[in-house]
Amino acid sequence: MSSGNDVMISVEHLSKTYKLDKQEVRALCDVSFTIARNEYVAIMGPSGSGKSTLMNLIGCLDTPTEGSFSLNGKLVSALSEDELAHIRNKEIGFVFQVFNLLPRASAFRNVELPLIYAGARKKDREEKARRALEMVEMKNRMQHRPAELSGGERQRVAIARALVNEPSLLLADEPTGNLDSKTGEEILKLFRKLHERGNTIIVVTHDREVAEQSRRIIHLRDGRIEKEERKGD
């Protein structure tokens, strides 16, 4: 456990219950952990273990039924919709299994998009978009549209888009799920490089090989933490 200013995420007794056809389904039950700045953590579990629910809560895309979640010292349940939108746009960079790129826009324009939403000036937008694409080694492909890129290149563009606002947290859901093993390894290598640069990374996965790249693995089963592993343990 981490303490003081090092703690980026604090999850305490988090539970989430969904109501489905008069039935209650408990997706998460009494989950507690902390994640420090510059940690690289994998949340792992089989289908139905609650990992997607937990990712949605950490990403401020959903709210818990019970318990609390703090990000950078702010209690998320106490924030307004506008404040939550700001956190999703500025503090968290999302990377999904499906790349979610605009098909008619170039790689550069796709990466620039969050900055347009944030109201950044044109010069700043272009500089940051270029820097983010250089960071993921896509400098020579920035004017190509998604259809002209390989799956791995598209995922690199999606990662650049997630990084362009310089978020404090990179949250990735099955980031190699749509890629062949060689391309998947390249993306994981990129994640390791980003972690070395100081990014805090949480990867949600069912794949042991993907989880092994992290420094710590939180195992979920039936909505509860089953165990934790740390490299070196």
Secondary structure, 3 states (H helix, E strand, C coil): CCCHHHEEEEEEEEEEEEEECCEEEEEEEEEEEEEECCCEEEEECCCCCCHHHHHHHHCCCCCCCEEEEEECCEEHHHCCHHHHHHHHHHHEEEECCCCCCCCCCCHHHHHHHHHHHCCCCHHHHHHHHHHHHHHCCCHHHCCCCHHHCCHHHHHHHHHHHHHCCCCCEEEEECCCCCCCHHHHHHHHHHHHHHHHCCCEEEEEECCHHHHCCCCEEEEEECCEEEEEEECCC
